[in-house]
């Protein structure tokens, strides 16, 4: 076998890719036997499996997932779409999706929308072309048209949404109770003697941000605080957005005494502007973010935020996909999970220390 392997290495020097047929020729077995060995088929002996894997490694064989999917109808790949990977929330969700799926023999392909609808559509097309067995996604802020997500469903590919999802799609969803989380933030700020609470909001066409705005508004009503539209500003919730919105709020005839940002990056941008203007946080303006990003507890002051339980969301989203893929013909009821989030109080809003 060593001579045959050496011969094939020389032969493959001018060839672009090693194929299953090349491995079969080295071992003197059929290509179908190699294919079954690589997929860990029960009818192939352990001795043959070991030999096939050794030759495959020596010849730098790379499996063609697309060809496998076209041949078998299964790629063992799951597409994951996230807005961005520089968020500890999304990276934690992805990590836990991967942990669960790897145990079941699946690998993941991670794509980022960068909050762009056009990029998200391109990602979906690429994943469908790759013949993924399922898609787990969190929508871009720009997304209003759901036709590309409907396209996933029309292909019979299981779709699970997490964090950002739309009820109109009628698919499995895992997230938190955004309404209650937002309500609890305002309740906390009210308890800190804040009476003019601004909201740096996400775009209200996205369900989670619509729910956060509604929770904010309803909490103000409960405590008989006025709802001022000038204190509610929608944005992409980037750090730069947080800076720009905070500047707008400081230019108002009467400044707010608290700011609730629907995302931690926007909260960080707002904090930078407050500190640059020598405004004491929380004494003059209290600040709360959302998502419990790692930087929220390292800064000065540390930022109060909402813990979204990213680990649980990742695991439950992966399990929802597995439940679909393991029951292709059985009618499985929709799984809509809204976890109760946790408000973590830190220095940026803790005006009345107990």
N, C-alpha and C positions, 0 to 999 in steps of 0.2 A: 504493500500500500504506500510505503514511503517513496518508492521510485515513481509510482503513478502520480502521487501528490506533487513531487518535485517537477515532473513533466508538465502537469497542469498549471503549476505556478508560472512556469516559463511561457506556456501557451497563453495564459491569461494576461500576460504583461501588456499585450496590445489590445486586449478586450476591455470594454467598459465595465461590464458587470458580470459577477458570478451568478449562474442560474442553478436551479434544482437539478437540471440535466447534468451539469458539470460535476456536482457532488455525486450523482448516481454513477457517472462514468468512472470516477475515482474508486468507488466502493464496489462496482460491479453489481449494482442492484437497480431496480426500476425507479424512474422519477416519482411514481406514485408512492413507492415505499419511503422515499426520502421525505416527501410531503407529509405523509402520515407520521413519520418519526418526529419531524419538526413541530407537528401539532400535538405531540404526546399521545398518539392514538394507542388504545389499549391492546390492539392486536399486534403491535410491533414490539419486539423484545427489547429489554433494557440495554442489551449489548449493542444492538443495531442503533438504538437511539443515541447512545454515547458516541459511537463511531461517526454517525451523521453529524452530530453537534461539533465534534472535534474537527472534522473536515470542513464544515461550514465556517468555523472560526478561522482555520488556517487559510482558507481561500477568501476571507473577508466577505462572506456572503451576507447580503442585506435583503431581508424579505420584502417582497412587493405586496404591500397591504391592499393596494387597489386591485391587483390581479387576483389576490386571494378572495377579496370581497366579491368580485364579479363571478368567480368560480363557485364559491360556497354560499354566497349571500350573507356572509358574516365577516367583519373586519377586526372585531375585538378592539375597536377604537371608539372613543366617545369624545365628541367635540365639546369644549368648554369655552363659552364666550363671556368675557368680563369687560367692564369699562376701562380698567387700567390695572397693572400689576404692581404699581408703586404704593398701593394701599395695603396696610397690614390686614384689614378686614378681608379684602378679596384674596390676598395671598394665602391667608389662613383657611378660607373656604375651599380654595383650590387644593391646598395640601390635604385637607381631610376628604375631599371628593376622591383624590388620587389614592389615598390609603385604602379606602373601602373598595374601590374598583380594582385596584391591583390584586387584592386578595381573591377576586373573582376572575382573574385572567384578562382584565381590560387595561389598556393604556389610554392616556388622554392626550388630546391635541388642544393646546391653549391658544386662543386668539384674543386680541384686544380691539375694542371698538374706538377707544380714545374719545368716548362720548359722541362719536359721529354716526349718524344714521347710514350714510353711504358706506362707510367702512364696515359697519355691522352687516349690511346686505352682502358685501363682498365676502365677508367671513362665512356667512351662511352658505353662499354658493360654493365656496372652496370646501367646506366641510361636507356638503352633500356630494360634491364631485369625488371626494375621498372615500365615499361610501361608509361614513361613520354609522355605528349602530344606534347612536342616540345623541342628543344635544342637551346640555345643561347650561342655562344662560341667565345673565342679569343684563337687562336692557340698557342701551345708551340713553343719556338724557335727551338727546335730540329726537328719539324715535316716537313718532305718532302713528305712522302707517304700519299696520301689523301684517301686511300681506306676505312679507318674507318669512315671518314665523308661521303663518298659515301654510306656506309652501313646505316647511318641514313636516307639518302634520299631514299634508296631502300625499307626501311620499311614504307615509306609514312609519316614519322615524319617530320614536318616543322623544317627547320634549318635556323637560322639567325646567321651570323658572325659579330663581331664588332672588331674594332681596327686592329686585324690581321686576314686577310682572303685571299682567293685565287680566282681569277676570274675563274679558271678552274672548280670550283665546281658549278658555275651557281646558286647561292642562294642569298637571300637578304643580304645586307652588309651596315653597318653604321660605318663611321670613319671620319678621317680628310684628307685634301689634304697634304699628307706627302711630296710630291715633292716640292710644293710651300713653305711649312713650312721650309724645309731644305734650300731651295734657299734663303729665307728671313733671315735665321740665318747668312749665309755667307755674304749676302749683308750688314747686320748690322755690322759684324766684319770688313768688308772692310771699312765701314764708320768710324770705330774706328782706322783706320790706321794699321790694321793687314794685313800682306802680306804673311805669312807662316802659313796657317790654317790647323791643323790636324783634323782628324775625327775618333773618337772612334765609330765604326759602329756596328750595329746589323748584323746578318747573312744574306747575300744577297739572299739566297734561299727563304727568307720570303719577300712577296711582299712589305710590308710597309718599310722595311729596304732597299730593293733594290731601292725603290722610293726616300728614304732619301739620299742614296749614289748618285743617279742620280742628284738630286737637288743640292747637294754639288758640284759635278763635273761640272755641267752646269753653276753654279754661278761662279766658278773659271774661267771657259772659258770666261764668259761675262766680267770679270774684268781683263782679260789677266794675270791671276796668273798661275804659273806652277802646273800641277797635278803630285804630287810625290806619288808613290804607297807606299813608306815607311811611309807616313803620314796617310794612311788609314788602320786601323786595325780592323778586325771583331771580335766580341766576344759575350758572353751571356748578356753583359751589367749589370752584377752584380757589387756591390761595389768593390769586390775583383778584378774583371776584370778591372775596372776603374783604380785601383791602379797599377796593373801589366802593363797595356798598357801605363800609364803615365810614369812609370819607363823606359819602352822601348823608349818612345819619348824623354825623357831627356838624354838618352844615345846616341842619334844620334849626328853626327858631328856638325850639326846645329840644335838647338832646335826650335820648332815652337814658334810663338808669339801669337797663339790662339789655343784653343782646343774646338771642337764642339762634344759633346757626344750625341749619339742618345737615351740616357736614363738618367734620373736624378741620379739613383743610381751609374752609372758609372761616372757621373760628380762629385758626392760627393767623390768617391774613388780617382779620379784624383786630386780634390782639397786638400784632405788630404796629398797626396804625395807632391804637390807643397808647401804647408805650412810647411811640415816637412823639406823641402830642402831650406827653407827661400827664396822662389821665390815669388815676389810680384804679387798679383792678384788684378786688371788686368794690372798693369803697365808693368810687364815683360811678363806675359802670361795671356791673357783674356780667360774666360771660359763660355761656354753655355751648358745647358742641354736640356732635352726634357721630358715633361709630367706635369710639374708644381706640383711636389710632395710638401707636406706641409713643409718639411725641407728646401726647396729651399729659402724660404723667412725668415727663422729664423736664419740661420747661418751667420757667418762673414768671408768673405763677403757673402751677399745674392747672390744666383745663378740665373743668367738670364735663362729663360726657356720658353718652348712653352706650352701654355694652350690649352689642347685638348677638352675642353667642355664636360667633363665626364657626367654631368647631362643630357645634350641633347642626348648624345650617348646612355645612358641607357634608356631614355624614348622612343627614336625613335626605338631602337632595340626591346623593348617590344611591341610597336605598330605594328612593322613589323610582329612579331609572331601572334598577335591578328588578323591582317588583313588576314593572311594565314588561321588561324584556323576557322575564321568566314566565309570564302569562300572556303570550301573544294572542291567543284565541279567546281566553277568558275575559269577560267584562269585569274590569277592576274599577271600583268607584274612585272618583277623583280624590286626591290627597291634598287638602289645603291646610297647611300647618302655619299658625301664627304664634310664635313663642313670646312669652312675656319678657321684655327687656329689662335691664337693670340700670338705674341712674346711679352713677358713681360721682359723688360730690367731692370736689377738690377745691383748692384755694381760689380759683378764678370766680367762684360764685358764693363762697362761704363767708358772707358778711357778718352773720350772727353766729359766732362760734360757741358751741355748747360744751 
